Amino acid sequence: MQGIILLMLTGFVFNQNISAQFYKKDAGLAHTFSIVARDPVTGEMAVGVQSHWFSVGTAVSWGEAGVGVVATQSFVNKSYGIKGLGLMKNGKTAPEALSELLAADEGREVRQVAMIDVNGNVNSFTGKTD
């Protein structure tokens, strides 16, 4: 019987969060904060993320040693992590890679992205500005 109750509660919680990516004026805001960083002395890079939403680290943070790191949040497009690292691995700077990704994304106005490459070049985009 306890297994059935647990399953029912899990279903209830899941259904409550199904619209997590949609803004509701009456629901207030839940925030996610992320950062990309590079130590100029050691060259170590990292992504940090904190959020109200459970397990966002699997979608927000991306990195590859010797290449760079990417943080993509808000209405996440995971390809920014994969493609951004690929572009930097093939010689693009972080600003060049981000510009290329944004140019090809019809949903760019709702994206929030930051990238830093192995040489310390950094760029960010926080969505539509007007």
TAKA-V609455 format. One record per residue. N is the residue number from 0. SS is DSSP state (hx for helix, st for strand, lp for the rest). PHI is phi in degrees with one decimal (NA if undefined). PSI is psi in degrees with one decimal (* if undefined). Layout:
BEGIN
n:ss:phi:psi
N:SS:PHI:PSI
N:SS:PHI:PSI
END
This chain:
BEGIN
n:ss:phi:psi
0:lp:NA:-38.2
1:hx:-63.1:-35.8
2:hx:-62.4:-37.6
3:hx:-69.3:-42.5
4:hx:-63.3:-43.6
5:hx:-60.1:-45.0
6:hx:-61.5:-42.0
7:hx:-65.0:-41.4
8:hx:-66.3:-40.8
9:hx:-60.7:-43.9
10:hx:-62.1:-39.7
11:hx:-63.5:-46.8
12:hx:-63.0:-43.8
13:hx:-59.3:-46.2
14:hx:-64.6:-29.9
15:hx:-70.2:-29.3
16:lp:-99.2:5.7
17:lp:-62.8:-26.4
18:lp:-102.7:31.1
19:lp:-60.0:-28.4
20:lp:-88.0:4.9
21:lp:-113.7:130.5
22:lp:-76.4:129.6
23:lp:-121.6:120.2
24:hx:-56.0:-34.1
25:hx:-88.0:-2.2
26:hx:-100.6:-4.2
27:lp:75.8:178.9
28:lp:-112.5:144.2
29:lp:-116.6:134.2
30:lp:-109.9:150.4
31:st:-124.2:135.2
32:st:-122.0:134.3
33:st:-139.7:159.8
34:st:-146.1:142.9
35:st:-114.3:142.2
36:st:-147.7:154.0
37:st:-140.8:129.9
38:lp:-81.2:117.3
39:lp:-67.8:-20.7
40:lp:-81.8:-49.4
41:lp:-95.4:-20.6
42:lp:81.0:0.1
43:lp:-65.4:141.6
44:st:-125.3:155.5
45:st:-158.0:161.3
46:st:-122.8:135.2
47:st:-122.5:143.5
48:st:-144.1:142.1
49:st:-135.9:136.0
50:st:-153.9:158.7
51:lp:-71.6:-31.2
52:lp:-81.3:135.6
53:lp:-68.6:135.1
54:lp:61.2:37.9
55:lp:-73.1:-18.0
56:hx:-57.8:-25.2
57:hx:-74.5:-14.8
58:hx:-113.8:-27.8
59:hx:-85.2:-47.0
60:st:-98.1:133.2
61:st:-139.8:141.3
62:st:-163.8:154.5
63:st:-144.8:127.3
64:lp:-55.8:135.4
65:lp:76.6:4.2
66:lp:-123.2:-65.1
67:st:164.9:-175.4
68:st:-135.4:153.8
69:st:-136.8:139.1
70:st:-123.2:123.3
71:st:-126.8:124.4
72:st:-138.2:-168.3
73:st:70.2:-123.8
74:lp:-84.8:86.1
75:lp:-63.7:133.9
76:lp:-116.6:101.3
77:lp:-59.3:-23.1
78:hx:-64.6:-20.4
79:hx:-61.0:-38.3
80:hx:-67.8:-52.9
81:hx:-65.1:-51.9
82:hx:-70.3:-37.7
83:hx:-60.6:-45.3
84:hx:-64.4:-39.3
85:hx:-61.5:-43.4
86:hx:-64.1:-43.1
87:hx:-66.9:-37.0
88:hx:-63.0:-31.3
89:lp:-90.9:14.7
90:lp:106.2:-6.4
91:lp:-75.2:146.5
92:lp:-75.9:166.0
93:hx:-58.2:-45.7
94:hx:-61.1:-39.7
95:hx:-65.3:-43.4
96:hx:-63.3:-45.4
97:hx:-64.5:-42.2
98:hx:-59.8:-41.6
99:hx:-65.2:-43.2
100:hx:-64.8:-43.8
101:hx:-64.7:-39.9
102:hx:-60.8:-31.4
103:lp:-92.8:-1.8
104:lp:-107.5:112.5
105:lp:-67.1:-20.5
106:lp:-96.3:16.0
107:hx:-57.7:-27.8
108:hx:-65.4:-18.5
109:hx:-109.5:8.6
110:st:-88.2:151.4
111:st:-132.5:119.1
112:st:-143.3:143.2
113:st:-137.7:142.8
114:st:-139.3:146.4
115:st:-138.8:136.5
116:st:-99.5:176.6
117:lp:-60.6:-23.2
118:lp:-93.8:1.8
119:lp:91.6:5.2
120:lp:-72.4:131.4
121:st:-132.3:149.3
122:st:-154.1:154.5
123:st:-144.9:160.0
124:st:-141.3:130.8
125:lp:-119.2:23.1
126:lp:99.0:-175.8
127:lp:-58.0:136.3
128:lp:-100.9:-7.6
129:lp:-104.7:*
END
